[in-house]
Amino acid sequence: MDIKGRILQSLRPRRDGLLLRLDAKPFGSPSQVSAALRSLVDGGLIEKLDRGVYAKPAKVVQLGKEALLESAALRVKNAHDQFVQRRKRTRLTPTALYVRDLAKSEGVGFNPIYADRWASSVTKLAGDEVRSDSTDDLLVALTRLGKMTPKDMLALVIKHHKDLKRV
């Protein structure tokens, strides 16, 4: 399927008939997406409301341009907020940096064993939302290999999670 077809297909199930340039980004290179959008606008299949904001012509008549632009602004804000949240989650705390460097110097990496997968499954079935991050996993691996004591591991896990709350 060509880029124009993929854009139209992604627009079909949208109730508001709104398409952001951001939505079409995965369909091809920026120049290819621009050409496809321009072609769809020229063909009357979509209408350009503003920079990077497109809609089905029928929805523009039905809902109005201003309402669609407000909806687009809200979607852009939500996408930005999600990006910021992902970025915050991936930022490394001082404890995480220490643990990562320690694991690297010791040549240790985390490989889940059967017990890890079992514990994760039981936790999900219990309805709990307990997730370990890469730092927690590295601490488990370091302890399993005897590179640190369980007491030291516990202290670092607590410090890491306190740091995460501050970030």
Salt bridges, closest charged atoms under 4 A:
ASP23 OD2 - ARG14 NH1 3.41
ASP23 OD2 - ARG75 NH2 2.43
ASP81 OD2 - LYS77 NZ 2.88
ASP81 OD1 - HIS80 ND1 3.85
GLU106 OE1 - LYS147 NZ 3.50
ASP116 OD1 - ARG144 NH2 2.53
GLU129 OE1 - ARG131 NH2 3.61
ASP133 OD2 - HIS160 NE2 2.68
ASP136 OD1 - HIS161 NE2 3.03
ASP163 OD2 - LYS159 NZ 3.77
ASP163 OD1 - ARG166 NH1 3.01
